[in-house]
Amino acid sequence: MATLTKLGSGNWGVQIRQKGRYATRTFRKKEDAETWGAALEREINLTARAPSDWDERTLEELIDLYLPGHV
């Protein structure tokens, strides 16, 4: 969830920490900060990486994928 903070300058700061991603931005209007935070959270949720076989590959297999004929 986005965290909104009223800054001493009168602006609004937004921080998002979700699924290993971190983003921060400053806005003059609270409404703009809320809109940006909600949109970014939606994007993170839609593009979250699905589990795949990449997590189970060995270093040797990954090297072979990127350097064909390396062996």
JORAWO-V467082 format. One record per backbone hydrogen bond with DSSP energy under -1.0 kcal/mol. NH is the residue of the N-H (numbers start at 1). CO is the residue of the C=O. E is the energy in kcal/mol with one decimal. If there is no record, write none. Layout:
nh,co,e
NH,CO,E
NH,CO,E
This chain:
nh,co,e
3,15,-2.9
5,13,-2.4
7,11,-2.9
10,7,-2.0
12,27,-3.7
13,5,-3.0
14,25,-2.8
15,3,-2.0
16,23,-2.7
18,21,-2.1
21,18,-1.9
23,16,-2.1
25,14,-1.8
27,12,-3.0
33,29,-1.8
34,30,-2.6
35,31,-2.3
36,32,-2.5
37,33,-2.4
38,34,-2.4
39,35,-2.2
40,36,-2.6
41,37,-2.2
42,38,-2.1
43,39,-2.2
44,40,-2.5
45,41,-2.3
46,42,-2.1
47,43,-2.0
55,52,-1.0
56,53,-1.4
57,54,-1.0
62,58,-1.9
63,59,-2.4
64,60,-2.2
65,61,-1.7
66,62,-1.5
67,63,-2.5
70,67,-1.6
